[in-house]
Amino acid sequence: MKIAMISYSGSGKSTLARFLGKCYQVPVLHLDCVHWLPGWKEREGKEEQVLVEQFMDANDSWVIDGNYTKLSYQRRMKEADRIIFLNFNRFTCLYRAWKRLMRYQGEARESMTEGCTEKLDLEFIWWILYKGRTRKYRKRYQAVRKQYPEKVTVIRSQRQLDAFMARICHLLAMSRS
C-alpha cells in the first residue's frame, strides 16, 4: 500500500499519516523532516530530493505526508495507490495549528525535525489563511483530483475524517480475522 497525503497546512496530514502507517504497518515519511534542518533551516534542494527518492526506492509500501512539489511530487502521485486530500477550511486549519502549538509548545512534534520547536508566528498564520490557499495551490489539488479520480479521497470535515479512520480500522480488522 502506497499512500500520498496532501492538503493545506494545519489540516492534520501528519497525524493521519502516522495513523495509516501504524494501521498498514508501513514506513511513514514526513516531508517536513526532509525539508527542515534543526533551527528551522532549509535543507539544500538536491539533498532533499535524494532523501525522498531513496525512501521511495527502498520501500514497496509507504505513507508520505506533505505537499513539497519539488520532492518527487509527480512520482508520489503516480505511484500512490491512494491519495488523501484533507480539504478543511482555513479556519479549521488555523485552529488545528493552534491546538498543535498548545500541545507541543517548546518542543518539536514527532513529524518535524528535532530542533524545530513548534511555532505559530504571523508568517505561518498568513500562510494558513491566505498564502497557502492561492489559486495556484487550489489548481494543483484540482489537477491531482482530475488526473487520478479513482484513487483520490477528499475529506472535508472532522466527521468525514472520523468515518474514514473507523472504516480503515474495520476493514483491517475484518481482513485479519
ABEGO torsion letter per residue (X at the ends): XBBBBBEBBGAGAAAAAAAAAAAAGBBBBBAAAAABBBGGBBBBAAAAAAAAAAAAAABABBBBBEAGAABGAAAAAAABABBBBBBBBAAAAAAAAAAAAAAABGBBBAABBBGBBBBBBAAAAAAAAAAAABAAAAAAAAAAAAABAAABBBBABAAAAAAAAAAAAAAAAAAAX
